[in-house]
Amino acid sequence: MDKRFKILQVGCGGISNAWVPHVQARDDVQFVGAVDIQLKSAEALIAKYGLGCPAFTDLTVALRDTGANLVIDNTIPESHHEVVAAALRAGCDVFGEKPLAGTLDDARDMVRTARETGHSYSVMQNRRFIKNNRSFQKIVQSGIIGQPGFIQSDFFIGAHFGGFRDLMESPLLLDMAIHTFDQARFVTGAHAVSVYCQEYNPPGSWYKGNAGATAIFEFSNGMVYTYSGSWCATGCNTSWECFWRVSGTGGSACWDGEGAPWYEIPETDNDPASFIWKTGKVTPAPDWEGHEGHQGCIEEMFTALLEGRKAETDCADNIHSLAMVLAAMESAKTSQKVRIDS
């Protein structure tokens, strides 16, 4: 049976383990090659999953010799532009790990290259594919709490990764906050237009770069979004999906990043002259039935290709999330409010 998708796996480190099993489980895929600058890493991944394909250290050679039509980019962020541009120009569609790119210029070039080649580049944003996040979005966008005016997310995790993250200049903002900023866009359906951010490295941090940040964004609908986070917070940790609060004209909604989200709206018997109105709490049962996490996002990417449409996390949309990250980093460096134009 001929397989619809000929997969070239590029980057065979730890994150590839979050991709390969889900991709391999499909009956319309065939791995035709694995690429890594360390040949042993590519060979180890092939052996671990029984991929039955050759290993390469040269992407150009792999694209030429394998007949791949779909590249999975699991390389480090600094390599995304080179890998994705080469794959698109070689006639492949691309699924890639976040962030889209390391710079906005590179991101714009990748979006432009995808458009010019007629191929697609979709970015992993696995937090979108969590049923309770989908439920939170539904609450916020349903109008039940009125018009949102303020959204806040708190992220505090003490993560001992080791490796490249420990050496990054802005590990929290560049490698992690992309998830949270994309969630803010997903939940509200709006884009950020400006940001003021302070980045810092807390005492006791085991990161070389800044592992903490606080940012204030203005969104296109006039809403204000605040983000506070630390990747070296020991104790009292939030979930990986943050603690969220949205305040609207008719109530508020919260999500702790783990359980079901809830909202509170005024009771019908409130006296308008009351100092603080009574509210009632409602916890709707999540009704989204798709797969969650990496699997959900990967399936959306494949489905989009099969249906001939752009994926939910297509690069042309995801560049707005990356622009938030890079603008926050620029604001932190300049101590100035930065306009966002992605």
Summary of the structure (lengths in Angstrom):
residues: 342
radius of gyration: 21.2
end to end distance: 43.2
largest distance: 75.3
contacts: 1161
relative contact order: 0.15
helix: 38%
strand: 25%
